Amino acid sequence: MKISVVAIFFVTVAFLQCLMGNLVSPALADQSQSVSQMLSLIHEKDAVLLTDPQGKILASKNAEKLLVPASTLKILTALVALHYLSKDFRFVTECYSDKDQNLKIKGFGDPLFVSDVMPDFSRQLQAHIHNYKDLVLDDSAFQQPLRIPGITATTEPYDAPNGAFCANFNTISFQKTSGGKYISAEPQTPLVPFALSRICASGTNSGRIVFSHSHGESVLYAGHLVASFLHQQGMSSSGQIRIGRVNDGDMLLIRYVSPYLLTDVISRLMEFSNNFIANQLFITVGIQAYGLPGTIDKGICASQDFLRKELQIETIQIAEGSGISRENKLSATQLDQLLVRFYPNRWLMRRLGNELFKTGTLDGVRTRAGYVEDGKGGSYRFVVMINTAGKTADPVMEIIRRLTVS
C-alpha cells in the first residue's frame, strides 16, 4: 500500500500537535486561567502588574491608573535618599559650648538617635566637657511648624511628628507594675520625669506616648533623655533644659556621627514601615538638594527632580515621603519602574521565603510591591494596588505566587 508524502506530512503534524498538546497546553492553559482569575479580582479602583525575570509583562490591568500607594511609596523615598545621600551617608549631631558654659546640641534630623546610641554619644561628649549650665536644644535645621499631609494629632506611633532634634522616634513605651509604679517598657530607655508626667496624664497602664511639637514637647523630651545619659557619665548641670540656637562664636565640641549607614536606616524603614524615618529621610534629601532649613516642599521638589531626570516620570503626585497621605498618587507602571531602579538594593526589603516586598496599608487601601526570586538568579516583579474598600491584596498575591513557581 502506497502512502503519499502529503499523508505522511499530515500524520506527522497531527502527531506533533498531539504531543505538544500533552506536554505544553495544560500548563499554558492553567497559567492563562490563573491570569484571568487574577484580573477578575482587579476592580475599577485597583491595579496589578506582573513581569517575568526578563521583563516581559505576564499580567496587567489598570496599570496606568494613578492610585494611592500607601507605604509602598517608601520605595521611592529610599531611592531618592540613595540618589542624593549615597549608601555610606551617616547623620550627625553637633555639640557646642558657649561663653556662659551652656551646652548646646544641634540636631540635623537623625532618625536613629535612640537610646542605644546615647551611651556612646555621652562618652564622646564627656571627653570634652564635664559640667555645664543650661542644656540648649537647637532644632532649627528643620523648619517649624512642620506640617506633613496625613499626619494627625493622635497618640499612634505612625503619627509621630518629625523634627531636626528628636529621640526614640518621639515616643516612649511604658507599663505599670503590679505595685502601681510606671516603668519604661524598654530597658535601654530611662523613664525621665518629663515623660512620666505625660504618662500619668494618659490614664493608661501601658502603651506608647507620642510627644508632639506643641510647646516644643518632642524637642524637650529628647533633651531630658540626653541629660539623663549625660548624668550617668558623671556630667552635671546647674541650669535648665531649654530650646535655643547655636550662635556664631560658640565652640564646637564634637560632631557625633551616627553608627548607622544610610543602608541601615533604609533597612529599618522597610522592615518596620516607619513613617517617622521615611519623612526624616525625605526632609534631609531636600536639605541636600536645596540647603537649610529642611521642609517637606524641598523634599517634594528633590523627589520630582529625581523622577524626571533619572526615570523620565512626570505624573507621580507626591505630598510627603511615608505614604500616609492620600494625596500621594502613582500608577502600577510607575511603581514597577521604581522596582527596576531599586533592584540592586532589594536586599534592604523585608524578606519572606523567596519574596522581597513592601506593603502599604491605609483605611480602604492595601498595596504590595516587590520581587519573587525564581531560584535561578532572576526575579519576577509584582505590583498590587487595591484601593477598593473592604478588599485585600491577599487573593491576588496567592495567584502571583502560583504563577511564579518554577
N, C-alpha and C positions, 0 to 999 in steps of 0.2 A: 504494500500500500504506500502510495506516494503522499508525502506531506509537503505542502507548499511552504516556501520561505515566509510568506505573509502569515500563514497559520502559526508557524513556529514563533514568529515575532509577537503575535497577539497572545499566544500561550505564555511566552516569556514575560511579557508586560503584565499579564494578569497575575502570574506567579509572584513577580516582584512587588506589585501593588498589594497583594495579599500579605506577603512577607513584611513589607514596610508598615502595613496597617497593623499587623500583630505586634511589631516591635516599637512603633513610634506613636501611632494615633491615640491609643489610650492615655498616654502621658500628656500628649498635647491637648487632648480633649479635656482631661482633668484640670490642666493648667488654665485652659480657656474658661472652663466652668468656674474655677476659683476666682479668676479675674472678674468675671461677670457678677458673681456673688458679692465680691468686694465693692464693685462700683455701685451695686444696688443699695449699699449701705450709706453711700455718699449723697446727701441731700443738697438742697439749694445753698445752704449756708456752710457747707463742708467742702473739703478738698482732699485729694490724695495724689501722690506721685511716687512711683517706684521705678528705679532704674537698676539694671544689672551691672556687674563689675566692669563691663566695657562701656557703660554709659548709655546703653540702649534703654529706651523707655518701655517698661513692661506693662505699666498701668498708669492711667492719668484721667482725672476728672476734676473740672473746675480749677485746674492748676494755675490759671491766670487771675483768678478772683482774689481781690485783697480782703484778707480776713484777720481777725485778732489772733496773734501768735501766742499770747500769754508768755510764759517763761522760756519758750524756745527762742525768744528774742535775745536771750543771754548768749546765744551762739554768735550773734552779730557783735554784741558788746565785747566778748572775748577776742574776736577777730580784730576789732578796732584797737583794742588795748595792745595786742601783739604787734599790730602795724605801727602804732605811734610810740610805744614804750620799749619794745624789744623784750625777748624772753628773760634776759638777765636783769631787768629793771627791779629795783628794790625801793620801797618807800623810805623816807627819812623823817625824823622828828628832831627839831633843833632845840637846844637848851642854852639860855643866856643868863648872865648876871649883870645887874645894872649898878649904878653908883651908890644906890641905897641898900645894896646887898639883897635885893629881891631876886628870886629865882624865876626866870621866865621860860615857859615851854611853848613852842610854836609847832602846831601840827600842820601836816600837809596831806591829810586825807588817808593815812594808813588804815586800811580796813581790818588789818590783823594786829592792831595794837591792843593786845589782850593780856590777861593775867599771866599767861605762860611766859611772855617775854619781859614782863616788868621786873623780875629779879635781876636779869642781866642789864636792863636799862638802868636800874637803880645803882648797880655796882659800877657801871661805867661813869655815871654822874658823880657818885661818891668819891671817885678818884680825883675829882676837880673841885669839889665844894663839900663842906661838912655841915655848915649851918647857914640858914637863910632867914630873911624876914618874911615877906609875903611870897606866896606861890601865885604867880601871874600866868594866866592861860590865854594864849593868843590863837584864836580860830579864824583869823581874817583871810586865810588862804582860800576859803570858800565864801562866796557872797552870802550874806544873810539879810532878810529871811530867804531861805532856800525852799521854794515851793516845787514839789515834784508831783506831776499829774498822777493820780491813782493812789497816792499815799494819803491816808486819812488819820485822824487823831484817835486811834484805838490803842489798846494795850497789847495787840498782837505783834509778835516779832517781825512779821513781814511789813509792818507799818513803822518800823524804827526809823527815825529821821536821820538824815545824813549831815555830816559836818567835817570841818578840817581837823578838829581835835576831838576824838571820841575814844571810848574804851569799851571793849567787850560788846561791840555792835549796839551800844547804847541800851543795853539790857542787863538785868541781873536775875538769876534763878534762885528761888528761896523756898524754904519749907519751915514748918513749925514742929518742934519736938514734942514728945509726949508731956514734957514738963511745961509746955506753953511758951518756949523760947524760940524766937526766929533765928535761923542759921542760914548760911549760904548753902545752896544745893550743889555748889561746885567747890571742891576742897581747895583749889588753887586761888579762889577769889575770896578775900576777906569781906565780911559784911560791915561796911563803914557806916557810922551813924547817919550820914547824909542819905544813904539808901534806906536805912532802917525806918526813918520817918515816912518815907513813901510806901514802904511795905506795910507798915501798921495802918496807914490810911486806906490801903486797898481792902482791908477787912477779910482777906482770904488766908487760908492756912498754907497754901503752896501755889507755886506758879512762877511767872516771869513778869517782872516790871519793865516797862519801856519808858526811858527817860525822854522827855520832849525838849524842844527848843525854847519852850516858854520860860522866860526869865533866866535863860542860859542854863537850864537844868542839866541837859546832857553834857555840856562842857564842864560844869561844876562837878558833876559826878565823876568824870574822868580825872579831874584834878584831885578830888578827895581820895580816889583809889590810888593814884600815883603817890600822894602824900603818905598813905599807909605803907606802901612798899619802901619809900624813902626812909620812913621811921624805922622799919625793920633793918635797914642798913646802918642805923645809928645816926641818921641825919635829923636835925631838929629845926623847927620853925618857931619864930617869935611873933609871927603876924597872922594874916588871914589868907584864905584862898579866894581869889577873885579873877574876873575876866579883865584883860587889858591888852596891851600891844607891845611888841618888841620895837624899840626905837633905835635910831642911828646913835652910835656910841656905846650901845650895850655890847658886852663882851661875850663872844661865842665860846661856850664851854665844850659842848660835844654836838656832833651831828650823829644821832643814833640811827644806824642803818638796820632796817628790819632783817631778820634772819631768813625771811621768806622771799623767794624769787617770784616774779610775776606768774610763772607757770604754777607755783604752789598756790597762789591766790586764785587763779582760774580753776584749778582742780577743786578747791573748796567751793568756789562759786557753783561749779557744775554738780558736785556731789550733793550739796545741801540746798541748791537753788536759792541762795541767799540774796534777797533784794538789796540789802544794805551794801554788801560787797559790790554788787553789779553797778549801783549808782555811784559808789566811791570811785570805781574804775572809770565810769562814764564821764564824771566831772573832771577827773585827773587827766583824761585824754584831752578834754577841752583846754585845760591849762597848758598841756604840752604843745597843742596846736596854736593857741591864741594868747597864752600868758595868763597871769593872775589878774583878778581872782577867779576861782572856778565857778562856773554856772552851768545849769542844765542846757541853756541855749548854746553855749560853746561846745558842749558835748554833742548836741544835735548837729551843729554845723560840721564838726570834725567827722562825725559818722557819715553824714551825707556826702562830704567831700571824698571820703574813702570809697563809698559805694559808687560814686560817679566815676572816679578816676581809675579805680582798681577793678571794678566789676561791671562798669557801664550800666549801672542800675540807677534809675531816676525816680521811680514812683513809690518806693517804700516810705511810709509815713511813720516818723519817729517822734515820740513825745518824751521818752526817758529811756533808761538803759536796762531796766529789770524785766519789763513785760507786764508790770502790774497795772499799767494804764490801758484802757480800752481804746485810747486814741492811736495806739500803735497798730499799724496795718501793713501786712505784706502778703505776697502770694506764695503758694506752694513751690512754684517755679523759682522764685527769688530765694526762698529758704533752701532749696536744693542747690542753688548757686553758692550760697554760704557754706553748705556742706562740702562742696567741691573744694573750696578755698581752705576750709578748716581741716580737711582730711589729714595732713601731716601732723596735726595736733589732736587727733581723735582720741588718743590715749588719755587726754585730760578729762574726757567724759566719764560718766558713770557706766560701769560695765555690768551686764547680767548675761552670763554664758557667752555666746558669740555675738552679743548685741551691745553696741556702744550708742548711747542715746541721751537726749534731753527731753524732759516732759514739760508741759505747761498746763496750769490749772487756774481758771477763774470761774465765777458763777456762770454756768451755761457754756463754758469753753473748756475743751480738752484737746491738747495738742501733743504731738510726739514726733521727733525727728532724729535721725542718726544713721547708723550703719549696721548691717548684718554681715559678719565675716563669712566667707564661703569656704574657709578651710584650705584654700589654695593660694593665699596671699592677696586675694581681692576682696572687695566689699560691695554689697548691694547698698544703695542709698534709698532711704524712705522718708517721706513727709506725710503726716496725717494731721489734718486740721479740722476739728469738729467744733463748729460754732452754733450747733443746734442744741437748744436747752434740753436736758434730760438724757442726752446721748453720751457715750464714752468712745474712746478710741480702741478699746479692747477687742471688739469683734473684728475690726479691720486689721489690727496687729496680728491676731491669730491667723488670718489668711495670709498676710505678708510672710509670717514665719513659715507657713506651709509652702509658699511659692519659692522661698529662698533656701529650702533644704536641698543640698547637693544630691 
